[in-house]
Amino acid sequence: MVSARNALVVRGGWDGHQPVEATDLFIPHLRDNGFEVRVEDSPKVYADGGYMAGVDLIVQCNTMSTIEKDELEGLMTAVENGTGFGGWHGGIADSYRNSSDYLHFVGGQFACHPGKTPEERTGEQSDNYMPHRIEMAPEAASHPITQGIEDFDLVTEQYWVLTDDYIDVLATTTQAVRPWDPWHRPVTSPAIWTRQWGEGRIFVSTPGHRVEILEDPNVRTIIERGLLWAAR
């Protein structure tokens, strides 16, 4: 009999990203694919080296939080040894601003999500909901995460991310230049990427602000496939 694989879901941080509801959307998918799922509400579990050695996939949805040195070391050691690490939006790309080592590990950090004209803004999250296109890279056509998915449009936060070139980009999105913006030419950012870290795989989708975006068929399919791809 084949033993079940172990998935660890770490969720928390800013409530605006609905960390509980968002991860609850994907936990049945993990269980249907043979994972036993453990849920934690902080990264403290990362410091438990004995437990982490047996984790096959970490799904993180923890925005604007902090991480301690021993927790980060535990996370990175697990991934270097073959544990998969995946997530979406601020839950993975804006998690621990206090740690440059974490930013180096993930390969991309949220910088901003430009929004509506200043006169239209009301102080709500929707100030930053902008129509934009997710454009698939040529490599996406044959990749198991994105195969068969074509360019698609969303109305939600469009992440401008700071990245390095040690990521494998599967999709991009381009920030326009509007009259109220201080930049002077369009800026293209990775929207979906993977990263090999030691023996482990990392998967990041910047679309995924709230449940209604995660339920978009393209976004949901990409994340479901991405998590399985990343897993040991």
Residue pairs with C-beta under 8 A, 6 or more apart in sequence:
2 34
4 34
4 35
4 36
5 34
5 35
5 36
5 56
5 57
5 231
5 232
6 35
6 36
6 38
6 54
6 55
6 56
6 57
7 30
7 35
7 36
7 37
7 38
7 55
7 56
7 57
7 58
7 59
7 231
8 37
8 38
8 40
8 45
8 52
8 55
8 57
8 58
8 59
9 23
9 27
9 37
9 38
9 39
9 40
9 58
9 59
9 60
9 61
10 40
10 41
10 42
10 43
10 45
10 46
10 58
10 59
10 60
10 61
10 62
11 19
11 20
11 22
11 23
11 39
11 40
11 41
11 60
11 61
11 62
11 91
12 19
12 41
12 42
12 61
12 62
12 65
13 19
13 61
13 62
13 63
13 64
13 65
13 90
13 91
13 95
14 63
14 64
14 90
16 63
16 125
16 210
17 61
17 63
17 89
17 90
17 91
17 209
17 210
18 210
18 211
19 61
19 62
19 63
19 91
21 211
22 61
22 88
22 91
22 208
22 210
22 211
22 214
23 39
23 59
23 61
25 211
25 214
25 215
25 220
26 59
26 214
26 223
26 224
26 227
27 37
27 39
29 224
29 227
30 37
30 57
30 59
30 227
31 37
33 228
35 56
35 57
35 231
42 62
42 65
43 60
43 62
43 65
43 67
43 68
43 71
43 72
43 75
43 96
44 68
44 71
45 51
45 52
46 52
46 67
46 71
46 72
46 74
46 75
46 78
47 68
47 70
47 71
47 73
47 74
48 74
49 74
49 77
52 74
52 75
52 77
52 78
52 83
53 78
53 81
55 78
55 83
56 83
56 84
56 231
56 232
57 83
57 84
57 85
57 86
57 227
57 230
57 231
57 232
58 75
58 78
58 79
58 83
58 84
58 85
58 86
59 86
59 87
59 227
60 85
60 86
60 87
60 91
60 92
60 95
61 87
61 88
61 91
61 92
62 91
62 95
63 89
63 90
63 91
63 94
63 95
64 90
64 94
64 95
64 97
65 95
65 96
66 96
66 97
66 98
66 99
67 75
67 95
67 96
67 98
67 99
67 102
72 96
72 99
72 101
72 102
72 105
75 85
75 105
76 101
76 105
76 197
78 200
79 85
79 105
79 197
79 198
79 200
79 202
80 197
80 198
80 199
80 200
81 198
81 199
81 200
82 198
82 199
82 200
82 232
83 200
83 232
84 200
84 201
84 202
84 203
84 227
84 229
84 230
84 231
84 232
85 92
85 197
85 200
85 201
85 202
85 203
85 230
86 92
86 202
86 203
86 204
86 223
86 226
86 227
86 230
87 93
87 203
87 204
87 205
88 204
88 205
88 206
88 207
88 208
88 214
88 219
88 223
89 157
89 159
89 205
89 206
89 207
89 208
89 209
90 110
90 209
91 208
92 106
92 204
93 106
93 108
93 109
93 110
93 159
93 161
93 204
93 206
94 109
94 110
95 102
95 106
96 102
96 103
97 109
103 109
104 164
105 197
105 202
106 195
106 202
106 204
107 163
107 164
107 166
107 167
107 193
107 195
107 202
107 204
108 161
108 162
108 163
108 164
108 167
108 190
108 193
108 204
108 206
109 161
109 162
109 163
110 159
110 160
110 161
110 206
111 159
111 160
111 161
111 162
112 160
113 128
113 130
113 157
113 158
113 159
113 160
114 128
114 130
114 158
114 160
114 175
114 178
114 181
115 121
115 127
115 128
115 129
115 130
116 127
116 128
116 129
116 130
117 178
117 179
117 180
118 180
120 127
121 127
125 157
125 209
125 210
128 157
128 158
129 155
129 156
129 157
130 155
130 156
130 157
130 158
131 153
131 154
131 155
132 153
132 154
132 155
132 158
132 173
132 174
132 175
133 151
133 152
133 153
133 154
133 173
133 174
134 151
134 152
134 153
134 154
134 171
134 172
134 173
134 191
134 192
134 207
134 218
135 151
135 171
135 172
135 173
135 174
135 191
136 146
136 149
136 150
136 151
136 170
136 171
137 169
137 170
137 171
137 172
139 168
139 169
139 170
140 146
140 147
140 149
140 170
140 171
140 192
141 147
143 170
144 225
144 229
145 170
145 192
145 194
145 203
145 222
145 225
145 226
145 229
146 170
146 171
146 192
146 222
146 225
149 218
149 221
149 222
152 216
152 218
154 207
154 213
154 216
154 219
156 207
156 209
156 210
156 213
157 209
158 173
158 175
159 173
159 189
159 191
159 206
159 207
160 175
160 187
160 189
161 189
161 190
161 206
163 189
163 190
163 193
166 195
167 190
167 193
167 194
167 195
168 193
168 194
168 195
168 196
169 190
169 192
169 193
170 192
170 193
170 194
171 190
171 191
171 192
172 188
172 189
172 190
172 191
173 188
173 189
173 191
173 206
174 186
174 187
174 188
174 189
175 183
175 186
175 187
175 188
175 189
176 186
177 183
177 184
177 185
177 186
189 206
190 206
191 205
191 206
191 207
192 204
192 205
192 206
192 207
192 222
192 226
193 203
193 204
194 201
194 202
194 203
194 204
194 226
194 229
194 230
195 201
195 202
195 204
196 202
200 230
200 232
201 229
201 230
201 231
202 230
203 226
203 227
203 229
203 230
205 219
205 222
205 223
205 226
207 213
207 216
207 219
207 222
208 214
208 219
208 223
213 219
214 220
214 223
